[in-house]
Amino acid sequence: VSVSTVSVVINNKEKYVRPDLKAKVLKAVNELNYSPNSIARSLKNQETRTIGLIVTNITSPVTPTMVRTIQKITYEKGIDNMIVSTEENKQLEINAVNSFVSKMVDGLIICPIESDNYDHLVHAHEQAGIPIISIERILPEEIGIPSVSTSNFETSYQAVQHLIAHGRKRIALIAMPIFGSNTRDRVNGYTKATAESGIDDPSLICQTDYIGSDSYTIAVDLIKNHKIDAIFAISQSIALGAYKAIIDCKQKIPDDIALVGYDSVDWMDTVPVPITTIKQPLVEIATISTNMLLHYKENPGCVLNDVVIPSELLIKRSCGC
């Protein structure tokens, strides 16, 4: 058969080919163990059918939800994914973006690290022509890259107000370093709520690393030396450290110390006192960002706006309810 006949069968356009010819091609494919040359295809079609995904923490239990959602959508479109975790390291992010540019990916979904320099993203977007969507964190407007994020400020403010409504006056905050707008907004939501109620105390604001590795130690110090009656933990890993610290210090949740966490993961419902937490719309963020990227890919130059999806305060027992 002709090269064009093979091509339409391989590319799933065999409705244009007689059944007997299709059978011949598929038989030959099987016997020769043939697979198309993706590099040659990319050069001819100027697309790799691949998108890059850059996350900040591959060990976080919230990351797989987003990755699975993105992969499900792209798989149905015949698009592959390449994933890089930056571990909140700016140079790793720059290297990853440059690597994806060199590999000619068709698009990029990234949770970017805040900095004074976004040249690598501007180059990839404007000069290399790669559509980019920012997830979880909002980039400066002048960068020209749309974002899909959630209501970190509003829901954090609501969570702390809820603790205040329960009569808590010594509410500690254990936060991560501010690598992006999401963390800053959570901290600002806390500070606004405590300031409005006249119970703000800078000594109760503490910082751990991005994976919350010393959140247990920080929580123990807050309990023993600062007479706290509540903790607002702005990640699930920090909430876990705080929960262990409260128990080990022989305090009761929520009688002695109330606890509000972030993200909804399995352990929060399986502990003796289920955790009141802020649930982020992870599936929605991943779905909308992927569809935005695919839409931009099919409609270059279209204008995409930032999208903010509300988070939800899930009331359990650790807050005092």
N, C-alpha and C positions, 0 to 999 in steps of 0.2 A: 504494500500500500504506500501511498505518498506520505511525505513528512507532515503535510497539513492534516491528513487523516489521523496520524498518530497524535498530533498536537491537540485536536479537538477532543479525542478520547481521553488523553491524559489530563486535560483541563476541564473534564466533566461537562463537555458540550456535545456529548455523543448523540444527542437527539438529531443531529445533522448527519449521522453516519448510519448506514444500513446495519442491522443486527449481525450479519455474518462478518462484515468487516470489523465491527467492534470486537467480536469474539476473537478474530485473528490477532488484533492488536493486544488485547488483554492476555491472550495465550503467550504471545512473544514477550510481553512485559514480565510475566511470571517465570518463563523459562530462562530469561536473561537476567533476572533479578534486577531489573532496571529501575532507577529512580531519577527524577528530573534534576538537573543541575541548578540549584537555587541561586548560585552566584551569577550564572549566565542569564537566568531569568531576570534577576535584579538589574543587571546592566541593560537588558533589552527594554524592560518595562519601567525602569526608573523607580522601582519600589521593591522593598525586601519582604513585605508582608510580615513585618516584625515591629513591635513597639518596645521601648525601654520603660522599665518601672524602677524608680529609685525611692527606697524607703529609708527611714532613719534607724529602725531597730527591728531586725528580723526575729529577735527572740521574744518580742512582745506578743502576748496572746491575742491582741486585737489585729495584728498585721495579717495573719492567715485569712481572716474573714474578707478583708479587702482584696488580697491577692487572689483568692478563689473566685470572688465575684468578677474581677477584671478578666481573669483567665477564661471563665465561662462565656462571657460576652464575646471576647476576641476569638475564642476557639470556634464559635458558631459562624464567625466571619472568615475563618481560614487564616487567622493571624496568630503568629507565635509571640511569646513574651521572653524578654531577658530581664532578670532582676538583680539589682545591686543594693546592698545595705551600707549606708555611710557611717553608721554608729555616731552620728552627729559630728562628723569630722569634715570640715569644709573642703580640705584638699581632696579627700576621697570623693566628695560630690563633684568637684571640678573634673577630676580624672574620669569619673563615670560618665558625665555629660559629654566630654570630649571623645571618649571611647565610643559612645553611642552615635555621635556625629560621624566618626570615621567608619562606623559600620552601616551608615546610611539607614538608620531606623526610620520608620514611617511616622513615628510620633513618640512623645515622651510624657509620662505621668510621673510627677515628682513631688515629694514632701521636702521642700527646700529649707536649708539652714539659713537663718537670718544673718546678713553681713552688710558691709558697705559696698560690696562689689558683686554685681550679678552679670559681669561681662560674658561669662561662659554661657549663661542662659540666653542673653541677648544675641550672642553670636549664633547659637544653635537655632534660635527662633527666626531671626531676621536674615542672617546671611546664609545659613545652611537650609533655611526654609522648612525646619522641622516644627510641626505644631506641638505646643507644650501646654499641659494643664497642671496647675498646682493644686495639690490636695492637702487638706487640714490647715494649711497656713496661707495667709494672704500676702502676696508680694506687693511692693510699692506700685502705685498706679502707673507711673511713668515707664515701668518695665514692659507693660503691654501684654502680660500673660495672665489669663483669667484663672480664677481659683474656685474650688468647691470646698467649703468649710462648714463649720457648725457654730451654734450660738454659745461659744465658750464663756463669754462675759455674762450674758443674761442668765444662763442656767447656773453658773457658779454663784452669782449674786443671789439667785433664788434659793440655792442650797444653804448658803450661810444665813440668809434670812429665816429659813426654816429652823435652823439650830437656835437662832436668837428667839424665835417664837416659843421654843421649848424652855426658855429661861437660861440658856447658856450665855455666860459672860466672859469666859476665858477660853476663847476659841483659837486654837493653834492652826497654823497653815504649814504644811510640809510640801514644798514645791520642788520641781526640777529647775535646772538652769534655763534661762530664757533663750531658747534657740529659735523661737519663732513666735508669731502672733497668737497661736493657740495657748501657749503657756502664759504669755503676758496677759491675755484676756482673762484667764482663770484667776490669776493673782489679783488683777484689777477688780474683778467681781467680788472677791473676798474683801479687799481693802475698802471698797465703797460701802459694802453692807456693814462692816464693823465700824467704820467711821460715822456713818449715819446714825448708828445706835450709841455712839460714844463709848465703845468698848475696844477701840483699836489700840494695839500695843505692839510696837515694832519688835519687841523681844520674843514675840510668839510666832514670828515669821521665820521659817528655817528653810534651808536649801540642801537637797541631796544631789546625787548625780542623776544622769538621764535614765538609769535603770533602777534607781532607788536602793542602791546597795547598802547604804548606811541609814536608811529610814528607821530601822528598828532602834539603833543607838540614839538617834535624834529624838524619837518618840519617848524612849525611856528617860532621857534628860528632861524633856518637857513635863513628863508626869511627876518626876521626883523633885524637880527644882523650880517649877513655874506654876504649880497649882492649877493646871488646866482642867476644864470640864468638857472639852470637845476637841476633836481634830478633824480638819478638812484636808484630805489627802488628794492631790490632783492627778494621780495615776493609780492603776490597780496594784502595781508593784509596791508603791508607797503605802497604799491602804493595807496591804498584806503585812508589811513590816510594822505598821502602827497597831494592827490588830494583835499580833503576837506580843508586842511590847505591853499593851494594856493588860493582856491575860497574865503575862509573866510578872507584872508589877502588882498582881493580886487585886486589880481593879475590875469592877463589873461594867459590862456594856449593856445598856446605855446608862445604868443608874449612876455610876461614878463619872464615866467619860463616854460621851456620845461620839460616833464616828460616821463620817460621810466620805465615800470614796468616789473614784472616777472609773468609768467603763463598766460594762456588765459582763463578768466572766464567771465560769461555773463555781469556783470556790466560794464566791460571795453568797451563794445560796445554800451551800453545804455546811458551812460553819454553824455552831450552835446558835449564834445570833446573826441572822442574815443581814447583809450590809445594805444600808441605804446608799444609793450610788447614782451617778449621772451616766445615762446610757447615750453614747454617741451613735448617730445614724450611719454606721459604717457601710452597710450594704448600699444605702442610698447614695452616700458620697462616692463609692466606687462605681456604682452604676451610672450616675449622672456624669462623672468625670470621663468615663470611658466613652459614653455616647457623645459627649461634647467633642472629644478628640476625634472620633470617627466622623462626626459631622463636619468638623473643620477640614479633615483630610479630604473629604469629598467636595467640600466647598471652600477652597482656599480664599483667604481674604475676608471671609465672613466675620462679623463682629460678634464676639461672645462675651457675655457679662458675667461678673462674679455671682456665684450662687451660695446662699447661706441656708442650711437645713437645720431646723431646731433640734436640740438635744432634749432628753427627757429625764426628769428627776424621778427615779424609781424609789418609792417609799417602802422601806422594809422595817426592821425593828431597831437597828443600831443607832438611829437618830433619837429614839425615845417614843416613837409611835407604837 
